[in-house]
Amino acid sequence: MNRIKELRLRKGLIQSDLARQVNVDQATISYVERDCFCYIPLANRLAEFFRVPLEYLFPEGIKPKRR
């Protein structure tokens, strides 16, 4: 399971709750949880929100958005 999804579920949040907390839409959280992509500012906001190191959320690095 994706670590972001795991942490979200531990907090009892649904995707739209997390999206509001980090100022993105629910679809973006869905993409990130499916390891589709993440951008650096959002990755930082997620790490701050969950109070974990960025490396914990993305142990294999951050995948840039494909065009």
N, CA, C and O atoms as a GROMACS GRO file, in nm:
protein
  268
    1MET      N    1   0.084  -0.118   0.000
    1MET     CA    2   0.000   0.000   0.000
    1MET      C    3   0.088   0.124   0.000
    1MET      O    4   0.190   0.129   0.069
    2ASN      N    5   0.049   0.222  -0.076
    2ASN     CA    6   0.118   0.351  -0.081
    2ASN      C    7   0.121   0.413   0.058
    2ASN      O    8   0.022   0.408   0.131
    3ARG      N    9   0.234   0.470   0.096
    3ARG     CA   10   0.249   0.526   0.231
    3ARG      C   11   0.157   0.644   0.258
    3ARG      O   12   0.113   0.663   0.371
    4ILE      N   13   0.128   0.721   0.156
    4ILE     CA   14   0.036   0.833   0.175
    4ILE      C   15  -0.103   0.780   0.206
    4ILE      O   16  -0.170   0.829   0.297
    5LYS      N   17  -0.145   0.680   0.132
    5LYS     CA   18  -0.276   0.620   0.158
    5LYS      C   19  -0.279   0.558   0.298
    5LYS      O   20  -0.377   0.573   0.372
    6GLU      N   21  -0.173   0.490   0.334
    6GLU     CA   22  -0.165   0.427   0.465
    6GLU      C   23  -0.178   0.531   0.577
    6GLU      O   24  -0.255   0.512   0.671
    7LEU      N   25  -0.105   0.640   0.567
    7LEU     CA   26  -0.112   0.746   0.668
    7LEU      C   27  -0.249   0.813   0.669
    7LEU      O   28  -0.302   0.846   0.775
    8ARG      N   29  -0.306   0.834   0.551
    8ARG     CA   30  -0.440   0.895   0.542
    8ARG      C   31  -0.542   0.809   0.613
    8ARG      O   32  -0.624   0.860   0.690
    9LEU      N   33  -0.538   0.678   0.588
    9LEU     CA   34  -0.633   0.587   0.650
    9LEU      C   35  -0.614   0.581   0.802
    9LEU      O   36  -0.712   0.571   0.876
   10ARG      N   37  -0.490   0.585   0.847
   10ARG     CA   38  -0.463   0.586   0.991
   10ARG      C   39  -0.526   0.705   1.060
   10ARG      O   40  -0.570   0.697   1.174
   11LYS      N   41  -0.531   0.818   0.988
   11LYS     CA   42  -0.591   0.939   1.043
   11LYS      C   43  -0.743   0.940   1.025
   11LYS      O   44  -0.810   1.032   1.071
   12GLY      N   45  -0.796   0.838   0.959
   12GLY     CA   46  -0.940   0.831   0.937
   12GLY      C   47  -0.992   0.931   0.836
   12GLY      O   48  -1.106   0.975   0.844
   13LEU      N   49  -0.908   0.968   0.740
   13LEU     CA   50  -0.946   1.066   0.638
   13LEU      C   51  -0.983   0.998   0.507
   13LEU      O   52  -0.929   0.893   0.473
   14ILE      N   53  -1.074   1.060   0.435
   14ILE     CA   54  -1.099   1.018   0.297
   14ILE      C   55  -1.016   1.109   0.208
   14ILE      O   56  -0.965   1.211   0.253
   15GLN      N   57  -1.003   1.073   0.081
   15GLN     CA   58  -0.917   1.149  -0.009
   15GLN      C   59  -0.954   1.297  -0.015
   15GLN      O   60  -0.866   1.383  -0.017
   16SER      N   61  -1.082   1.327  -0.017
   16SER     CA   62  -1.122   1.468  -0.026
   16SER      C   63  -1.085   1.545   0.100
   16SER      O   64  -1.056   1.664   0.093
   17ASP      N   65  -1.086   1.478   0.216
   17ASP     CA   66  -1.042   1.545   0.340
   17ASP      C   67  -0.895   1.583   0.330
   17ASP      O   68  -0.857   1.696   0.361
   18LEU      N   69  -0.813   1.489   0.288
   18LEU     CA   70  -0.670   1.515   0.274
   18LEU      C   71  -0.646   1.623   0.169
   18LEU      O   72  -0.562   1.712   0.188
   19ALA      N   73  -0.718   1.616   0.060
   19ALA     CA   74  -0.704   1.715  -0.046
   19ALA      C   75  -0.728   1.856   0.007
   19ALA      O   76  -0.652   1.948  -0.024
   20ARG      N   77  -0.831   1.874   0.086
   20ARG     CA   78  -0.860   2.006   0.144
   20ARG      C   79  -0.746   2.052   0.236
   20ARG      O   80  -0.710   2.169   0.238
   21GLN      N   81  -0.690   1.958   0.311
   21GLN     CA   82  -0.583   1.993   0.405
   21GLN      C   83  -0.456   2.041   0.335
   21GLN      O   84  -0.383   2.125   0.388
   22VAL      N   85  -0.430   1.988   0.216
   22VAL     CA   86  -0.306   2.025   0.144
   22VAL      C   87  -0.334   2.110   0.020
   22VAL      O   88  -0.245   2.134  -0.062
   23ASN      N   89  -0.460   2.156   0.007
   23ASN     CA   90  -0.498   2.252  -0.096
   23ASN      C   91  -0.483   2.201  -0.240
   23ASN      O   92  -0.427   2.269  -0.325
   24VAL      N   93  -0.534   2.080  -0.264
   24VAL     CA   94  -0.543   2.026  -0.400
   24VAL      C   95  -0.681   1.961  -0.415
   24VAL      O   96  -0.758   1.957  -0.319
   25ASP      N   97  -0.711   1.911  -0.533
   25ASP     CA   98  -0.839   1.843  -0.547
   25ASP      C   99  -0.823   1.692  -0.520
   25ASP      O  100  -0.712   1.640  -0.515
   26GLN      N  101  -0.935   1.626  -0.504
   26GLN     CA  102  -0.935   1.484  -0.468
   26GLN      C  103  -0.867   1.400  -0.574
   26GLN      O  104  -0.799   1.302  -0.542
   27ALA      N  105  -0.883   1.436  -0.700
   27ALA     CA  106  -0.822   1.358  -0.809
   27ALA      C  107  -0.670   1.358  -0.797
   27ALA      O  108  -0.605   1.258  -0.828
   28THR      N  109  -0.613   1.468  -0.753
   28THR     CA  110  -0.467   1.476  -0.736
   28THR      C  111  -0.421   1.377  -0.629
   28THR      O  112  -0.320   1.309  -0.647
   29ILE      N  113  -0.494   1.370  -0.519
   29ILE     CA  114  -0.459   1.274  -0.414
   29ILE      C  115  -0.470   1.132  -0.468
   29ILE      O  116  -0.386   1.047  -0.438
   30SER      N  117  -0.572   1.106  -0.547
   30SER     CA  118  -0.588   0.973  -0.607
   30SER      C  119  -0.468   0.938  -0.695
   30SER      O  120  -0.417   0.826  -0.688
   31TYR      N  121  -0.424   1.032  -0.779
   31TYR     CA  122  -0.307   1.008  -0.864
   31TYR      C  123  -0.182   0.980  -0.781
   31TYR      O  124  -0.107   0.887  -0.810
   32VAL      N  125  -0.162   1.059  -0.677
   32VAL     CA  126  -0.044   1.043  -0.593
   32VAL      C  127  -0.048   0.907  -0.523
   32VAL      O  128   0.055   0.839  -0.514
   33GLU      N  129  -0.164   0.866  -0.475
   33GLU     CA  130  -0.175   0.738  -0.406
   33GLU      C  131  -0.154   0.619  -0.500
   33GLU      O  132  -0.116   0.511  -0.456
   34ARG      N  133  -0.179   0.640  -0.628
   34ARG     CA  134  -0.155   0.533  -0.726
   34ARG      C  135  -0.015   0.541  -0.786
   34ARG      O  136   0.016   0.476  -0.885
   35ASP      N  137   0.071   0.624  -0.722
   35ASP     CA  138   0.209   0.642  -0.769
   35ASP      C  139   0.218   0.693  -0.911
   35ASP      O  140   0.315   0.664  -0.981
   36CYS      N  141   0.118   0.768  -0.955
   36CYS     CA  142   0.123   0.822  -1.090
   36CYS      C  143   0.219   0.938  -1.101
   36CYS      O  144   0.299   0.945  -1.194
   37PHE      N  145   0.212   1.030  -1.006
   37PHE     CA  146   0.303   1.144  -1.006
   37PHE      C  147   0.285   1.222  -0.877
   37PHE      O  148   0.189   1.203  -0.803
   38CYS      N  149   0.378   1.311  -0.853
   38CYS     CA  150   0.367   1.409  -0.746
   38CYS      C  151   0.462   1.522  -0.779
   38CYS      O  152   0.568   1.500  -0.837
   39TYR      N  153   0.425   1.643  -0.744
   39TYR     CA  154   0.516   1.754  -0.765
   39TYR      C  155   0.573   1.798  -0.631
   39TYR      O  156   0.511   1.777  -0.527
   40ILE      N  157   0.690   1.858  -0.633
   40ILE     CA  158   0.767   1.887  -0.512
   40ILE      C  159   0.689   1.968  -0.409
   40ILE      O  160   0.688   1.931  -0.292
   41PRO      N  161   0.622   2.079  -0.446
   41PRO     CA  162   0.550   2.154  -0.344
   41PRO      C  163   0.444   2.070  -0.272
   41PRO      O  164   0.427   2.081  -0.151
   42LEU      N  165   0.372   1.988  -0.348
   42LEU     CA  166   0.272   1.902  -0.285
   42LEU      C  167   0.338   1.797  -0.197
   42LEU      O  168   0.290   1.769  -0.087
   43ALA      N  169   0.446   1.738  -0.244
   43ALA     CA  170   0.518   1.639  -0.164
   43ALA      C  171   0.559   1.699  -0.030
   43ALA      O  172   0.547   1.635   0.075
   44ASN      N  173   0.608   1.821  -0.034
   44ASN     CA  174   0.647   1.889   0.090
   44ASN      C  175   0.527   1.914   0.182
   44ASN      O  176   0.536   1.894   0.303
   45ARG      N  177   0.415   1.956   0.125
   45ARG     CA  178   0.294   1.979   0.206
   45ARG      C  179   0.245   1.849   0.269
   45ARG      O  180   0.203   1.849   0.384
   46LEU      N  181   0.250   1.740   0.194
   46LEU     CA  182   0.208   1.610   0.249
   46LEU      C  183   0.300   1.567   0.363
   46LEU      O  184   0.252   1.520   0.466
   47ALA      N  185   0.429   1.582   0.344
   47ALA     CA  186   0.524   1.545   0.450
   47ALA      C  187   0.500   1.629   0.575
   47ALA      O  188   0.504   1.577   0.687
   48GLU      N  189   0.476   1.759   0.558
   48GLU     CA  190   0.448   1.845   0.672
   48GLU      C  191   0.317   1.805   0.740
   48GLU      O  192   0.310   1.797   0.863
   49PHE      N  193   0.214   1.779   0.660
   49PHE     CA  194   0.085   1.742   0.716
   49PHE      C  195   0.095   1.615   0.800
   49PHE      O  196   0.043   1.609   0.911
   50PHE      N  197   0.163   1.514   0.746
   50PHE     CA  198   0.176   1.386   0.818
   50PHE      C  199   0.291   1.386   0.919
   50PHE      O  200   0.305   1.290   0.996
   51ARG      N  201   0.372   1.492   0.919
   51ARG     CA  202   0.485   1.504   1.011
   51ARG      C  203   0.583   1.386   0.997
   51ARG      O  204   0.624   1.323   1.095
   52VAL      N  205   0.616   1.362   0.871
   52VAL     CA  206   0.714   1.257   0.840
   52VAL      C  207   0.815   1.315   0.741
   52VAL      O  208   0.785   1.412   0.672
   53PRO      N  209   0.934   1.255   0.732
   53PRO     CA  210   1.031   1.301   0.632
   53PRO      C  211   0.980   1.273   0.490
   53PRO      O  212   0.909   1.175   0.467
   54LEU      N  213   1.017   1.358   0.400
   54LEU     CA  214   0.981   1.341   0.260
   54LEU      C  215   1.025   1.204   0.208
   54LEU      O  216   0.954   1.139   0.131
   55GLU      N  217   1.142   1.161   0.252
   55GLU     CA  218   1.196   1.032   0.209
   55GLU      C  219   1.110   0.914   0.254
   55GLU      O  220   1.109   0.809   0.190
   56TYR      N  221   1.037   0.931   0.365
   56TYR     CA  222   0.947   0.825   0.411
   56TYR      C  223   0.830   0.810   0.315
   56TYR      O  224   0.789   0.698   0.282
   57LEU      N  225   0.775   0.922   0.270
   57LEU     CA  226   0.661   0.917   0.178
   57LEU      C  227   0.699   0.864   0.041
   57LEU      O  228   0.621   0.794  -0.024
   58PHE      N  229   0.818   0.899  -0.003
   58PHE     CA  230   0.863   0.864  -0.138
   58PHE      C  231   1.001   0.799  -0.132
   58PHE      O  232   1.099   0.861  -0.174
   59PRO      N  233   1.011   0.677  -0.081
   59PRO     CA  234   1.142   0.613  -0.063
   59PRO      C  235   1.218   0.590  -0.194
   59PRO      O  236   1.340   0.578  -0.194
   60GLU      N  237   1.147   0.584  -0.304
   60GLU     CA  238   1.214   0.562  -0.433
   60GLU      C  239   1.222   0.690  -0.517
   60GLU      O  240   1.250   0.685  -0.636
   61GLY      N  241   1.197   0.802  -0.452
   61GLY     CA  242   1.201   0.930  -0.523
   61GLY      C  243   1.064   0.971  -0.572
   61GLY      O  244   0.968   0.894  -0.569
   62ILE      N  245   1.056   1.093  -0.618
   62ILE     CA  246   0.931   1.149  -0.666
   62ILE      C  247   0.927   1.139  -0.817
   62ILE      O  248   1.020   1.180  -0.886
   63LYS      N  249   0.818   1.082  -0.869
   63LYS     CA  250   0.803   1.070  -1.013
   63LYS      C  251   0.746   1.200  -1.068
   63LYS      O  252   0.643   1.248  -1.020
   64PRO      N  253   0.810   1.257  -1.169
   64PRO     CA  254   0.755   1.379  -1.229
   64PRO      C  255   0.630   1.345  -1.310
   64PRO      O  256   0.614   1.232  -1.357
   65LYS      N  257   0.543   1.443  -1.324
   65LYS     CA  258   0.421   1.424  -1.403
   65LYS      C  259   0.457   1.404  -1.549
   65LYS      O  260   0.536   1.479  -1.605
   66ARG      N  261   0.397   1.301  -1.609
   66ARG     CA  262   0.419   1.275  -1.751
   66ARG      C  263   0.328   1.365  -1.833
   66ARG      O  264   0.214   1.392  -1.793
   67ARG      N  265   0.377   1.409  -1.946
   67ARG     CA  266   0.295   1.494  -2.034
   67ARG      C  267   0.244   1.417  -2.151
   67ARG      O  268   0.174   1.472  -2.236
   0.00000   0.00000   0.00000
